[in-house]
Amino acid sequence: MPLTPALEAEIAALAQRYGPPRRVVIDLSDGSFDPVANPNRIGEVCMVIRRPSGHLITAIKTFYPRGAFRLLTGGVKDGEPIEAALLREVQEETSLAVTIRRFLAIIEYHTKPPNLAGRTFATFAFLLDEIGGVLGVQDKDEELEVFREVLPEELLAIADFLEHIDEGDSPKIGGRWQSWGTFRAIVHRTVYTTLVDTVNLSPIANP
């Protein structure tokens, strides 16, 4: 199922402001886990937050498999503009002031019947530069345990780690960690490729 005309119009407006995103379509063999199976979300934003040092912010949640750090993401609610969701999630998860630098990528994940009846879930990835604030979680329900700063090239190692998680079912995500890890690896590889192709990865001057 393709993205709705309303979403496509919103994407076109964002692309005019922040650059055209790379578009990727992925067929998931298993999408029976949160957030893909969550009926309250049309998709998610991926917050690629660049600190003044040039490092990117990753985090791990308290219930994740050990070592499973990843880029921050947050849900887009039905009817919520993508940009509004992005800035809301940045505040809830990091407390930082940021500026949006580039619309990096859209990843559409298609699931096939009988798995979720052909549901489409999308990740909208943006590069943001930190311009102020102190890093810390505002929304304790996020269950973020600790942040870790990484160089952009470390995204590939993160993707590889996530892709090889071999733990089983978890009630916290309503599915298998192995399937979740495969799903989460995709955005890290896509973001890395897009950053290399389109963005100056030098540290920020005078943020």
N, C-alpha and C positions, 0 to 999 in steps of 0.2 A: 504494500500500500504506500503510495508516494506521499510526500509532505503536502499539507493542504495549501490551496492557493493563498490563503491569508498568511501562512508561514513563509511561503515563497516571496510574497511581497515584502514582508518584514526583512527577510534575508537580503533581498535586493537593495533595500534602503541602508542596511548595515554595511553591505559591501561597498556602497558608494562612499560611506563615511570612513570605513576602516580597511578598505582593500578587499579584493575578491578572495574568498576562502577556497582552499583546496577541498574538493568534494570526493568522498569515498563511500562506496556502498559495500556492506559486508553482510553475507548470509550467515546467521548464527545457527549452528546445529542444535544448540541448547540455550534458550533464553529464559528459562524458568527460574529466575532469581531476581532479587531487587538490585538495581532499579529497573531493569528492562521490563519485568512483569508487573510493575507497580501501575495500576490503572489511574492513579492520581497525577501521573507525570506524563507529559507529552515528550519529554526529553530532559537534557541536562546541559548545564554550562560547565566547561572545563576552564579553570582559572590558572593560566600560566603566568604567575606573578614573578616578575624579574626584580630583584633587589638592586640597590645601587652598585653592589659589587659585581653584578652580572649573573649571580647565582639565582636559581629558581627554587621556589618553595614547594616542598613535598611534605606529606604527613602520613601518619599511621593512626588507625583507630584502635581503641582498647581491645576490641574483639577480633581484630584481623589476625591471620596467620603471622607468626613472628617474622619480621623482616620485610613485610609487604607495605613498604612506603610507596606513595603514588602522588601524582598531581591532584590538586584539590578539584572536586566537582560538587555541583549542587543542582537540585531539581528545578525544572521550569514547570510551574503549575499551569493547568489548563486556563487559557485566556491571559496569562501573564506575558508581557513583552520580554523577549530574550535579553535585551540590554538591562531592563529593570531587574530581572532575575540575577543577572551577572553581578551587578553592583550590590544587590541585597546579600547575595551569598558571600561576596568578598567581605562585607562588614560582619556578617554572622560568624564566619570562620576565621578571619584574620584581624579584624579591627583596623586594617590599614586604609589609608587614603591612596587611591590609585588613579592612573589615567590609562585609558584604553589606547593601545598602540596599533594593534592589528587584529583583524578577524582572520584567524589562522586556518580553520578547517571546520567542515561539517562532515560528520560520519553518520550515515544512516545504517542502522542494524535491522535487517529484515529477519523475521522468524517465520517458519513455514508451518502450515497446518500439519497435524493437529496441535502443534506446539503454539499456544497463544493465538491461534486463528489468524496467522499472518500479520501480527502486530508489527508496526514500525516504531523504533525508538531512535532518537537522534542525539548526538553529542555536538555541541557548538563550542569550539575552542577559541579562546582569545588570549593574545599576549597583552599583559598589563604591566605598567611600570609603577613601582612603589614610589610615592612622593611624600609620604608622611605617616605619622602614627607609630604605635608600638605593637609589634606582632603578638597577638593573643586571641584566644577563642572567646567570642561573646555568647554564642549559643551552646550551652553545656550539653544539650541533647544531641549534638553532633558526635559526642564521645571521642573527640580527637585526643590522642594521648600525647604526642610530641611532634614537633616540626623538625624537618631536616632540610638544609640547603644543599643543592646539587648543581654541578655544572651542566649546561645543556647536553653535552655529549654523554652524560651519565644516564640520560633517558633510555638509551638502548639497553643498558644493563638492567634498569628497572623493568623494562618490558620483558626481558628474558627471564627475570626472576618471577614476575607475575605469571608468565606463560607456563612456568613449570611447577606451579603450586599443585601438589597432589593430594591435598586434604579432601575429605568427603563432604557430606551434607552439613549445613549449618542453619539452625532456625533463625539466626540473625539476618540472613539474607534470603531465606526461604528457598535455598537450592544448594548446588554444589560449589565449593570453593574453586575447584578445578575449572569449571565453566566460567565462573566469575573472573578468575585470573586471566583466562584467555581473552575474555571481553575487555578487561582493563588494559591489557598489553597493547591493544590496537591504537588507542589514542596516544600513547607514549611514542610509538613508532611514527605515527602520522605527524604529531607535533614536532618531533625531532627533524624529520625530513623537510617539513615546511619552514622551520626556523633556518635550517641550513640554506635552503633555496631562496628565501625572501627577506631575511631579517639580519641586520647588523647585530652580532652577538657580543659586541664589546660592552664593558661595564658602562653604566649610565654616567654621563658627565653632568655635574651640577644638577642633581635631581630636584 
